[in-house]
Amino acid sequence: MIEKEITLVTGASQGIGQAIALKFAKEGHAVALTSRNETNLNRTAELIHNLTGESALVIPADLKDPQQISAITDSVIDKWGKIDVLVNNAGILHLKPFLEITLAEYQEMMDVNMRATFLLTQKALPHMISRNTGAVINIASLAGKNGFKTGTGYGASKFAVRGFAASLMLEVREHNIRVTTIFPGSVDTPMLDRSPNSPLRETMLQPEDVAHAAYSAIYVHPRAMMSEIDLRPSNPRKN
């Protein structure tokens, strides 16, 4: 029997995180799920069980709390003894004019979008380095490469993820660890419901598109690495 790959997905209660968890589970990975919303996490776990017959590990946690971040990796290691793939997907979005965004809103985006990515990766990496294999996938945004109105806080957090990931990739590839950052455009998720300038739904990417990109990045030939993936609609015009 082939040993399963172990994948940990943050923000797995809905949207992109849920789609990534389902994709990796369908392809044979054992999956650990974390977010603040335990009810929705259990729903994702139920979808995985219905799809594969396997049970996911559900870890409710608030990524703004460093102690809870440590508990996430401890739970995965206690159950399976390793982490093969870490997907840093959880994100917070507040879109407001610069002079209207509050310090609390700014701090929440930096804490979840950047600091949690930093801390959780720091906790997971030693387990990958010890086995000389692994992958870290960061779900950023095209807002991490391009500015836009009302995006001063959100864009800052996603630009930070890009800088973090680009530097980390150079550090850990000598341990056969891949670092891939995906930069999607607008994706049809509940998060975008809060955006006042959302594009037409029929022209948007779907969460499954991001999940496919994440999975593809893991299974390219071992000699290759997709360090950055820009993901856009193939035709953004409404037919």
MITORZA-755303 format. One record per atom (N, C-alpha, C, O): x, y, z. Coordinates in steps of 0.05 Angstrom, whole numbers, padded with zeros to 5 digits, always signed. Each point is the difference from the previous one (the first is absolute). Example, Ala and Ser with C-alpha at 12.3 -4.5 7.8 and 13.67 -1.06 7.14 Angstrom:
# residues 2
+00264-00114+00156
-00018+00024+00000
+00018+00024+00000
+00021+00000+00013
-00028+00021-00027
+00016+00024+00001
-00015+00022+00014
+00010+00022+00004
END
This chain:
# residues 239
+00017-00024+00000
-00017+00024+00000
+00018+00025+00000
+00018+00002+00016
-00024+00016-00034
+00016+00025-00002
-00009+00019+00022
-00023+00005+00004
+00043+00007+00009
-00005+00019+00021
-00013+00025-00011
+00010+00011-00020
-00031-00002+00032
-00014+00024-00009
+00017+00025+00004
+00015+00002+00020
-00017+00017-00038
+00010+00027+00004
-00019+00014+00019
-00024-00003-00001
+00036+00020+00018
-00016+00015+00020
+00000+00030-00008
+00021+00012-00003
-00045-00001+00000
-00003+00028-00008
-00016+00015+00021
-00021-00009+00008
+00032+00032+00001
-00014+00017+00018
-00009+00025-00014
+00016+00014-00014
-00042-00008+00016
-00012+00023-00015
-00012+00020+00020
-00017-00008+00016
+00025+00033-00017
-00012+00020+00017
-00023+00013-00015
-00001+00000-00025
-00018+00011+00040
-00023+00012-00013
-00016-00020-00016
-00011+00006-00021
+00009-00030+00032
-00012-00023-00014
-00030-00002+00003
-00012-00020-00009
-00001+00040+00022
-00028-00003+00006
-00018+00008-00024
-00024-00007+00000
+00035+00020-00020
-00016+00009-00023
+00019+00009-00022
+00024+00001+00003
-00036+00005-00026
+00014+00013-00022
+00024-00015-00010
+00000-00025-00004
+00022+00040+00000
+00025-00012-00012
+00011-00022+00018
+00008-00021-00010
-00007+00026+00036
+00011-00020+00019
-00016-00026-00001
+00012-00022+00000
-00038+00024-00001
-00016-00025-00001
+00005-00014-00027
+00002-00025+00000
+00000+00039-00022
+00005-00012-00026
+00027-00014-00001
+00003-00022-00011
+00017+00035+00023
+00027-00013+00001
-00001-00025+00017
+00012-00020-00008
-00025+00021+00031
-00002-00024+00017
-00014-00023-00015
+00009-00023+00002
-00030+00029-00016
-00015-00021-00015
+00018-00011-00022
+00000-00024-00004
+00014+00041-00010
+00017-00009-00022
+00022-00018+00010
+00004-00022-00012
+00010+00030+00033
+00022-00017+00010
-00011-00026+00012
+00013-00021-00003
-00035+00022+00016
-00012-00024+00011
-00008-00019-00023
+00005-00024+00002
-00017+00035-00022
-00008-00017-00023
+00024-00014-00013
-00002-00022-00010
+00025+00036+00010
+00024-00011-00012
+00016-00018+00019
+00022-00009-00006
-00034+00003+00030
+00012-00020+00017
+00015+00010+00024
+00012-00015+00015
-00012+00041-00010
+00014+00011+00023
-00018-00002+00025
-00025+00001-00002
+00037-00005+00025
-00014+00005+00025
+00002+00029+00006
+00020+00013-00003
-00043-00001+00012
-00002+00029+00001
-00007+00009+00028
-00018-00011+00013
+00032+00031-00003
-00007+00014+00024
-00011+00027-00007
+00010+00014-00017
-00032-00007+00031
-00015+00024-00006
+00001+00019+00023
-00005-00008+00023
+00010+00034-00028
-00002+00019+00022
-00012+00026-00009
+00004+00009-00022
-00020+00003+00040
-00011+00027-00002
-00013+00006+00026
+00000-00017+00018
-00012+00041-00016
-00014+00007+00025
-00028-00013+00002
-00010-00004+00022
-00002-00002-00045
-00028-00008-00001
-00002-00031+00001
+00003-00013-00020
-00007+00003+00044
+00000-00030+00004
-00023-00012-00015
+00002-00022-00011
-00025+00035+00010
-00023-00011-00013
+00005-00004-00030
-00005-00022-00011
+00017+00042-00002
+00006-00002-00028
+00023-00019-00005
+00001-00014-00021
+00019+00012+00039
+00021-00019-00002
-00011-00029+00000
+00008-00016-00016
-00027+00011+00034
-00013-00026+00000
-00014-00006-00026
-00002-00023-00008
-00010+00043-00004
-00013-00003-00026
+00020-00008-00021
-00005-00018-00016
+00029+00031+00016
+00021-00008-00019
+00008-00028+00005
+00004-00016-00019
+00000+00008+00044
+00007-00027+00007
-00021-00020-00009
+00007-00022-00010
-00032+00030+00012
-00022-00018-00009
+00001-00003-00031
-00004-00022-00010
+00010+00043-00004
+00003-00001-00029
+00023-00019-00008
-00002-00015-00019
+00024+00017+00034
+00023-00017-00006
-00007-00029+00005
+00007-00018-00015
-00022+00012+00037
-00007-00027+00006
-00019-00011-00021
+00002-00023-00008
-00021+00039-00001
-00019-00008-00020
+00014-00006-00027
-00008-00018-00015
+00030+00033+00010
+00014-00002-00025
+00020-00024+00000
+00003-00013-00020
+00010+00009+00043
+00022-00019+00001
-00004-00023+00019
+00014-00021-00002
-00033+00024+00021
-00002-00020+00021
+00020+00003+00022
+00000-00015+00020
+00017+00035-00022
+00021+00005+00020
-00008+00023+00019
-00017+00017-00007
+00029-00016+00030
-00006+00020+00020
+00022+00021+00000
+00024-00006+00001
-00032+00032-00001
+00019+00021+00002
+00004+00007+00029
-00017-00006+00017
+00040+00019-00010
+00005+00009+00027
-00009+00029+00001
+00009+00017-00015
-00028-00011+00033
-00012+00026+00003
+00013+00014+00024
+00000-00010+00022
+00012+00034-00027
+00014+00014+00021
-00010+00029+00000
+00011+00017-00014
-00032-00011+00030
-00009+00027+00002
+00022+00017+00014
+00011-00007+00020
-00005+00030-00032
+00021+00018+00011
-00003+00028-00011
-00010+00004-00022
+00019+00015+00038
+00000+00028-00008
+00029+00007-00007
+00018+00000+00017
-00013+00005-00043
+00028+00005-00009
+00011+00027+00010
+00023+00006-00006
-00039+00009+00020
+00011+00024+00012
+00015-00006+00026
+00013+00018+00011
-00016-00042-00001
+00012-00008+00025
+00024-00019-00004
-00004-00022-00009
+00028+00031+00014
+00024-00016-00005
-00001-00027+00015
+00010-00020-00010
-00021+00019+00034
-00002-00025+00014
-00017-00021-00014
+00006-00023-00001
-00028+00033-00010
-00018-00018-00015
+00014-00009-00026
-00005-00023-00009
+00021+00039-00003
+00015-00008-00023
+00019-00023+00007
+00001-00020-00015
+00012+00022+00037
+00018-00022+00009
-00016-00026+00004
+00009-00022-00007
-00033+00025+00018
-00017-00024+00005
-00009-00014-00026
-00004-00024+00000
+00002+00040-00021
-00008-00012-00026
+00020-00021-00010
-00006-00023-00005
+00031+00032+00004
+00021-00019-00010
+00004-00023+00020
+00004-00022-00009
-00006+00027+00035
+00002-00021+00020
-00022-00021-00005
+00006-00024+00002
-00030+00032-00008
-00022-00018-00005
+00006-00018-00024
-00006-00024+00000
+00016+00036-00021
+00006-00015-00025
+00022-00020+00005
-00002-00024-00008
+00023+00032+00022
+00023-00018+00005
-00009-00022+00019
+00008-00023-00003
-00024+00029+00023
-00009-00020+00019
-00016-00022-00015
+00001-00023+00007
-00017+00031-00027
-00017-00019-00014
+00016-00016-00021
-00003-00024-00002
+00019+00038-00014
+00012-00013-00023
+00031+00000+00000
+00012-00015-00016
+00000+00030+00033
+00029-00001+00002
+00015+00017-00020
+00025+00000+00000
-00039+00013-00018
+00014+00016-00021
-00020+00020-00012
-00024-00002+00003
+00036+00021-00018
-00015+00018-00017
+00014+00001-00026
+00023+00009-00002
-00036-00017-00019
+00012+00000-00027
-00006+00026-00015
+00018+00011-00013
-00042-00001+00016
-00008+00024-00014
-00014+00019+00019
-00019-00008+00014
+00028+00033-00013
-00014+00021+00015
-00012+00020-00019
+00014+00011-00017
-00040-00007+00019
-00013+00020-00017
-00009+00023+00017
-00019-00002+00015
+00033+00024-00018
-00007+00025+00015
-00021+00015-00017
+00007+00016-00017
-00032-00021+00023
-00022+00011-00016
-00016+00021+00015
-00011+00018-00012
+00009-00020+00038
-00018+00017+00015
+00005+00029-00005
+00023+00009-00002
-00044+00007-00001
+00003+00028-00006
-00023+00017+00010
-00022-00009+00003
+00028+00034+00003
-00019+00020+00008
+00000+00023-00020
+00022+00008-00008
-00045+00002+00001
-00002+00021-00019
-00017+00023+00011
-00023-00003+00006
+00036+00027-00005
-00015+00024+00006
+00008+00020-00022
+00023+00009-00002
-00042-00001-00014
+00005+00019-00021
-00014+00026+00006
-00024+00002+00001
+00041+00019+00004
-00010+00026+00007
+00020+00021-00010
+00023-00006-00003
-00033+00031-00002
+00020+00021-00005
+00020+00002+00022
-00006-00006+00023
+00030+00014-00030
+00022+00000+00020
-00007+00016+00025
+00007-00009+00022
-00020+00031-00025
-00006+00017+00024
-00023-00011+00017
-00006+00011+00021
-00007-00032-00031
-00022-00011+00015
+00007-00027+00014
-00014-00008+00018
+00034-00005-00027
+00007-00026+00011
+00010+00004+00029
+00016+00018+00005
-00025-00035+00013
+00008+00003+00028
+00025-00016+00006
+00008-00018-00015
+00005+00025+00036
+00024-00015+00009
-00007-00029+00005
+00016-00018-00006
-00039+00013+00019
-00008-00027+00006
-00004-00016-00026
+00008-00024-00001
-00020+00036-00019
-00003-00015-00026
+00026-00005-00013
+00005-00022-00010
+00013+00042+00009
+00026-00004-00011
+00015-00022+00015
+00012-00017-00013
-00013+00018+00039
+00015-00019+00016
-00011-00029-00004
+00016-00019-00001
-00042+00017-00001
-00012-00027-00005
+00010-00012-00026
+00007-00023-00001
-00006+00040-00020
+00010-00011-00026
+00030-00007+00002
+00007-00021-00011
+00009+00037+00024
+00028-00007+00002
+00004-00025+00018
+00017-00016-00006
-00033+00014+00027
+00003-00023+00018
-00007-00027-00014
+00014-00019+00003
-00036+00019-00018
-00010-00024-00012
+00014-00005-00027
+00010-00023-00005
-00008+00043-00012
+00010-00004-00027
+00030-00003+00000
+00011-00015-00017
+00004+00028+00035
+00029-00001+00000
+00012-00014+00024
+00014-00020-00002
-00020+00030+00026
+00013-00011+00024
-00006-00029+00004
+00017-00016+00007
-00042+00008-00011
-00008-00028+00003
+00015-00018-00020
+00008-00022+00007
-00005+00032-00031
+00015-00015-00021
+00029-00003+00009
+00011-00022-00002
+00000+00043+00012
+00028-00001+00010
+00003-00020+00023
+00017-00017-00001
-00035+00019+00021
+00003-00017+00024
-00007-00029-00006
+00014-00018+00010
-00035+00013-00025
-00007-00028-00005
+00021-00014-00017
+00006-00023+00004
+00005+00038-00023
+00022-00012-00017
+00024-00006+00018
+00014-00020-00004
-00008+00038+00022
+00022-00003+00018
-00003-00025+00018
+00019-00014+00006
-00044+00008+00001
-00005-00024+00016
+00001-00026-00017
+00008-00021+00010
-00017+00023-00035
-00002-00024-00017
+00027-00008-00013
+00005-00023-00004
+00011+00043-00002
+00024-00005-00015
+00020-00020+00013
+00011-00017-00015
-00006+00019+00041
+00019-00020+00011
-00008-00029-00006
+00018-00017-00003
-00044+00012+00002
-00008-00028-00005
+00004-00007-00029
+00004-00024-00007
-00003+00043-00011
+00007-00005-00028
+00030-00003-00004
+00009-00018-00014
+00006+00036+00027
+00029+00000-00003
+00011-00026+00011
+00019-00011-00011
-00030+00001+00033
+00010-00025+00012
-00003-00024-00019
+00014-00020+00002
-00034+00022-00021
-00005-00022-00019
+00010+00007-00028
-00002-00016-00018
+00014+00040+00016
+00011+00009-00026
-00020+00000-00023
+00007-00007-00022
-00031+00015+00029
-00021+00001-00021
-00024+00016+00011
-00003+00002+00024
-00012+00010-00042
-00024+00014+00009
-00007+00023-00020
+00014+00005-00019
-00036+00007+00025
-00009+00023-00017
-00016+00019+00017
-00016-00008+00017
+00019+00034-00023
-00015+00021+00012
-00014+00015-00023
+00013+00010-00018
-00039-00008+00020
-00016+00014-00020
-00013+00024+00013
-00015-00004+00020
+00020+00027-00030
-00012+00025+00011
-00021+00010-00020
+00006+00004-00024
-00030+00001+00033
-00021+00011-00017
+00001+00031+00005
-00010+00009+00021
+00021+00005-00040
+00001+00029+00002
-00022+00012-00016
-00024-00007+00004
+00030+00025-00022
-00020+00014-00016
+00015+00017-00021
+00022+00008+00005
-00035-00003-00027
+00012+00020-00019
+00003+00027+00014
+00015+00017-00010
-00030-00013+00032
+00003+00024+00016
+00028+00001+00013
+00008+00021+00011
+00006-00044-00011
+00027+00000+00010
+00021+00007-00021
+00024+00000+00005
-00034+00007-00029
+00018+00010-00021
-00009+00026-00012
+00016+00014-00013
-00042-00007+00016
-00011+00024-00012
-00017+00015+00020
-00016-00011+00014
+00021+00037-00013
-00017+00017+00017
-00027+00005-00011
-00005-00003-00024
-00014+00010+00041
-00027+00007-00009
-00013+00017+00022
+00007-00001+00023
-00027+00017-00031
-00014+00017+00019
-00012-00017+00022
-00011-00021-00005
+00012+00031+00029
-00011-00013+00025
+00017-00024+00009
-00008-00014+00018
+00031+00009-00031
+00015-00023+00007
+00026+00005+00016
+00018-00017+00000
-00016+00040+00013
+00025+00007+00013
+00007-00021+00022
+00024-00008+00002
-00043+00000+00014
+00006-00019+00021
+00002-00028-00011
+00020-00014+00006
-00039+00005-00022
+00000-00027-00010
+00024-00005-00019
+00014-00020+00002
-00010+00040-00020
+00023-00003-00018
+00026-00001+00015
+00018-00015-00007
-00015+00031+00028
+00025-00001+00016
+00005-00027+00012
+00022-00010-00001
-00043-00003+00010
+00003-00027+00012
+00008-00020-00021
+00016-00018+00006
-00027+00020-00030
+00006-00020-00021
+00027+00006-00014
+00013-00019-00008
-00005+00044+00006
+00027+00006-00009
+00020-00012+00020
+00021-00010-00008
-00027+00011+00034
+00017-00011+00021
+00003-00030-00003
+00022-00011+00003
-00044-00002-00010
+00001-00030-00004
+00019-00006-00023
+00015-00019+00002
-00017+00035-00023
+00018-00006-00023
+00029+00003+00008
+00017-00017-00008
-00010+00038+00022
+00028+00004+00008
+00010-00022+00019
+00022-00010-00003
-00040+00002+00021
+00007-00022+00019
+00005-00026-00016
+00020-00013+00004
-00038+00006-00022
+00001-00025-00014
+00024-00001-00019
+00013-00021-00003
-00007+00043-00011
+00022+00000-00019
+00027-00004+00015
+00018-00013-00010
-00016+00024+00034
+00025-00003+00015
+00001-00029+00012
+00021-00012+00000
-00044+00003+00010
+00000-00027+00012
+00007-00021-00021
+00014-00019+00006
-00024+00022-00030
+00005-00019-00021
+00030-00004-00004
+00010-00023-00003
+00006+00044+00004
+00028-00002-00004
+00014-00013+00024
+00021-00012-00004
-00032+00014+00027
+00011-00013+00024
-00004-00030+00001
+00018-00015+00007
-00041+00006-00015
-00008-00028+00006
+00002-00019-00024
-00004-00024+00004
+00009+00034-00028
+00001-00019-00022
+00023-00019+00002
-00001-00022-00012
+00022+00029+00027
+00022-00019+00004
-00009-00024+00016
+00014-00020+00001
-00037+00022+00012
-00011-00023+00015
-00022-00014-00016
-00016-00015+00011
+00015+00020-00037
-00020-00012-00017
-00028+00009+00008
-00019-00016-00003
+00016+00040+00013
-00026+00011+00007
-00007+00021-00020
+00015+00019-00004
-00038-00022-00007
-00010+00020-00019
-00016+00022+00014
-00015-00006+00020
+00017+00030-00029
-00017+00022+00010
-00013+00012-00025
+00013+00010-00018
-00040-00011+00018
-00015+00010-00023
-00021+00020+00010
-00014-00005+00019
+00013+00028-00032
-00020+00020+00007
-00018+00004-00024
+00009+00005-00023
-00035-00007+00028
-00020+00002-00021
-00014+00028+00003
-00008+00008+00022
+00006+00006-00044
-00011+00027-00001
-00025+00000-00017
+00001+00006-00024
-00024-00013+00036
-00025+00000-00015
-00011+00028-00004
+00005+00018+00017
-00019-00014-00039
-00017+00024-00002
-00025-00005+00016
+00000-00015+00019
-00022+00028-00027
-00025-00002+00015
-00011-00028-00001
-00002-00011-00022
-00003+00000+00045
-00011-00028+00002
-00028+00001+00012
-00004+00016+00019
-00014-00031-00029
-00028+00000+00009
-00001-00015+00027
-00005-00024+00001
+00009+00039+00021
-00001-00011+00027
-00016+00019+00018
-00005+00023-00008
-00003-00033+00032
-00015+00017+00018
+00016+00025+00008
-00012+00021+00006
+00039-00022-00006
+00015+00023+00008
-00006+00024-00019
-00001+00023+00008
-00002-00029-00034
-00004+00021-00019
-00028+00013+00002
-00005+00021-00011
-00013-00034+00025
-00026+00012+00005
+00002+00026+00015
-00018+00017-00001
+00040-00013+00015
+00004+00024+00016
+00013+00022-00016
+00004+00022+00010
+00004-00028-00035
+00013+00020-00016
-00020+00017-00016
-00018-00012-00013
+00019+00038+00015
-00019+00017-00015
+00004+00000-00030
-00017+00009-00014
+00040-00018+00005
+00006+00001-00029
+00005-00027-00012
+00017-00003-00018
-00032-00017+00027
+00003-00027-00010
-00007-00001-00030
-00020+00012-00008
+00035-00027-00008
-00007-00003-00028
-00023-00019-00004
-00010-00012+00020
+00000+00010-00044
-00022-00018-00005
+00007-00029+00006
+00022-00009-00007
-00039-00005+00021
+00005-00027+00009
+00008-00018-00023
+00018-00017+00003
-00031+00020-00026
+00004-00019-00022
+00028+00004-00013
+00008-00017-00016
+00006+00038+00022
+00027+00005-00011
+00022-00007+00020
+00023+00001-00007
-00031-00009+00031
+00020-00004+00021
+00011-00028+00000
-00012-00019-00009
+00036+00016+00021
+00011-00026+00006
-00017-00014+00022
-00014+00014+00015
+00015-00040-00015
-00014-00016+00021
+00021-00011+00019
+00024-00003-00007
-00032-00003+00032
+00020-00011+00019
+00014-00025-00011
+00023-00005+00006
-00038-00011-00021
+00012-00024-00011
+00024+00006-00019
+00018-00017-00003
-00018+00040-00010
+00022+00008-00017
+00025+00004+00016
+00022-00009-00008
-00024+00021+00031
+00023+00004+00018
+00009-00027+00011
+00024-00004+00002
-00043-00013+00005
+00007-00026+00011
+00016-00016-00021
+00020-00013+00007
-00028+00014-00032
+00014-00014-00021
+00028+00011-00003
+00019-00016-00004
-00015+00042+00005
+00026+00012-00002
+00018-00009+00023
+00024-00007-00003
-00035+00006+00028
+00015-00009+00023
+00009-00029-00003
+00023-00006+00006
-00041-00011-00015
+00007-00028-00003
+00021-00004-00022
+00019-00015+00003
-00022+00030-00025
+00018-00002-00022
+00029+00008+00008
+00019-00012-00009
-00017+00032+00027
+00026+00009+00009
+00015-00021+00016
+00024-00001-00001
-00039-00016+00014
+00012-00021+00016
+00011-00023-00017
+00020-00012+00007
-00033+00007-00029
+00006-00025-00015
+00014+00005-00027
-00002-00017-00018
+00016+00040+00015
+00018+00002-00022
+00024-00018+00006
+00003-00009+00022
+00014+00005-00042
+00023-00017+00003
+00018+00010+00023
+00002+00025+00003
+00010-00042+00013
+00016+00009+00023
+00022+00019-00007
+00009+00015+00017
+00000-00014-00042
+00022+00018-00008
-00011+00029-00004
+00016+00019-00003
-00042-00016+00003
-00012+00026-00006
-00016+00011+00024
-00010-00015+00017
+00007+00041-00017
-00017+00013+00021
-00015+00024-00013
+00012+00017-00013
-00038-00016+00018
-00015+00024-00007
+00001+00018+00024
-00015-00004+00019
+00032+00024-00019
+00003+00017+00023
-00023+00021+00002
-00008+00007+00022
-00002+00002-00045
-00022+00019+00000
-00020-00008-00023
+00009-00006-00022
-00034+00008+00028
-00021-00006-00020
-00020+00023+00000
-00013+00005+00020
+00011+00009-00042
-00021+00020-00003
-00024-00014-00013
+00002-00015-00019
-00026+00020+00031
-00024-00014-00009
-00021+00021-00006
-00010+00014+00018
+00002-00013-00043
-00020+00019-00010
-00022-00014-00016
+00005-00022-00009
-00028+00035+00007
-00020-00011-00019
+00011-00001-00028
+00015+00019-00008
-00021-00040-00007
+00010-00001-00028
-00013+00020-00018
+00012+00010-00019
-00037-00003+00025
-00014+00021-00015
-00018+00015+00019
-00022-00009+00007
+00031+00032+00003
-00016+00015+00021
-00024+00014-00011
-00015+00012+00015
+00011-00012-00041
-00023+00014-00011
-00025-00018+00000
+00002-00024-00005
-00024+00036+00012
-00025-00015+00000
-00009-00005-00029
+00000+00018-00016
-00006-00043+00010
-00009-00007-00027
-00029+00009-00005
-00011-00004-00021
END
